[in-house]
Amino acid sequence: MAQDESRAEAARQSREAAAARAGIAVRPEFRSNSGYAEREKVFELKGVDVAYSGVSAVKGVSMEIGRNDVTALIGPSGCGKSTLLRCLNRMNDLIPSAEVSGQLLYHGEDLYGPGVDPVQVRKLIGMVFQKPNPFPKSIYDNVAFGPRVLGRKDDLDATVEKALRGAALWDEVKDRLDDNAFGLSGGQQQRLCIARCIAVEPDVILMDEPCSALDPISTGKIEDLMIQLKDEFSIVIVTHNMQQAARVSDRTAFLMVELDADEQNRWGRLVEYDETERIFTNPTDKRTEDYVSGKVG
Amino acid sequence: MAKAVRVYYQEELEALEASALEGLDMVSTALDRTMEAVEHQDVELAQLVVADDDRIDGRYLEVHQSLITLLATQSPVATDLRLISALLHVLKSIERMGDQCVNVCKVIPLSGNAPPADPEMVKLILTMGGHTKTLIAQAKRAFEDRNVEMARDLVRRDDVVDNLNRECFHLALAIGDDVDKREWAMTMLLAARAIERTADNAVDIGEQVAFVVTGLFREFEDASHPS
C-alpha cells in the first residue's frame, strides 16, 4: 500500500514537471482524490463551444474528466464527439477555421491560455486514431520515435521495451523489432500506435474510435489494455460501439445532434454525463435511453 | 425526429412480457379450481390442477429461454435490461404460485371424505383464496401499467391474507382433542399456508414493478427486519 502511494506520488511529480514544461502549473485543489466531486480532475470543461468557419459543431459542453478514469464519449454520427476529443489536446489548432470558446481547464489551468505551447500539450496528451497509422519504419523505430524527438536517448532499448510491454505487444514482437511495422496485423499495428503514444509518458491518452477497424479478438485485446493503462494514464475514448463504452469506461458522456428551427444548422450537445453503469442501466434522460438501447438512429 | 429502429426486437420483448404475464392468468385459473376442490373436497378436480401445472411450468421454460436468447443476441440495456431482469423474477414467482396450488391440491385427498370438521376454517381458506386472486390480478395490472403505487398497495392486501392465515391457525388450535379432527385441521393449515405464500409471490411481483420503473430494488416489507 505504502509502495503504491509512493509510486503514485512519484508519478504525480513527474506529471506536474511535464505540465510545468508545457507552461501549465497544477493547482493544489486539483490533486485531491476522494469521491468523484472532489476527485482529481484532468479536464474541466465549462461551456465549451467549437465552431468551424463560424458554424457551430459543438455547443455549451460542461463536464469534468477524472484522473485514471476511462471516460467514453458516445453519440450518433455528427454529434461532435470527435471534435470535442480533439479540443482536449488542441488538435483543432491545426485546422485554421476552427475556433474553441468557453473554458477548457487542464489540471486547473486554461489549456487555451496565452502561455501554453500546443506542441508541449500534445506530448502530455497523446492520441490514438481510428485507423492504425504506424510510420514506415521498423517496429523499434516507431516506438523510439517520440523519445528520440524529445532527446530522451538514454536507455532507449528499455524505454521501447517498457512501452511495448505496456501496450501488451512485447511478447509478440520482441524477436522481430527490426521488421517493418507494416508487417504487423491491424490489431498489432494499433497496439504499436498505443506503444508509440505511451513511450513519451503522457498524462492522458485520447482514443478516437481505436477499435473500429479491428476484428473482435484484437478489439478485446485493446479493451483489456485500456483497463490496464488507466492505472497509469487517464483515457478519453470516442466510440460508436456502445457495448465497448459499457465494458471499458468508468464514466460515459452522451452527445446528440441538435437542429435549429429550420433544420439548416446542426450541432452537438452534451445530453447526459454519468457513471457508465448508470447510463446503461438507468439513464436519466429519455434521449440517452433511446440511444443506448438502440431505438433511435 | 430520429426514426425508430430495432422494431423487431421491441416487438419481441413486448410479446415476451405479455406471454410471461399471461402466466398469471393461468395461475388465477389454477387457484379458482384449487378453491373449488377445497370447497367440495373434489379429488378429481385437484388431480386436474396437479396435471395442469405442467402448462405453467412449460410457459416458464419457454419465456425464460426466449429472454436468455434476447439477452445473448440483442445486448439489452437500460429499461429493457431492467424489464428482462424483472420478467425473469416474475416468471419464477409465477412458477412458484403454480406449485403452491399443487401443494394445496395434494393435501385435499389427505383430508378424507368425511365432511369438514370445521366449516368456519374452510370458509376462511376460501376467503384467503378470493383475496389472493385479487392480488394476482392487481400484480398483473400494476406490471402492465408500470404503476408503482398499485404495486405498493399489494402489501396492504397481503396483510389481510396474512391475518386470515393466523385466524386459521387459531381455529386449528381450538379444534379439540379428537385425533381425526386434529389431522384434518393440520392438513388444512398446510393449505392455508400455501395460499398465504401465493399472495406473498404476488407482492414479489409488485417489487419487480418498482424495480422496472425506478431502477432500485427494495423489498416492500422485509420479513427479517419488520418495521
Interface residues (C-beta under 8 A of the other chain):
Chain A: P76 M242 Q243 A246 F280 T281 N282 P283 T288 E289 D290 V292 S293 G294 K295 V296 G297
Chain B: A2 K3 A4 V5 R6 Y9 Q10 S75 P76 V77 A78 T79 D80 L81 R82 T214 G215
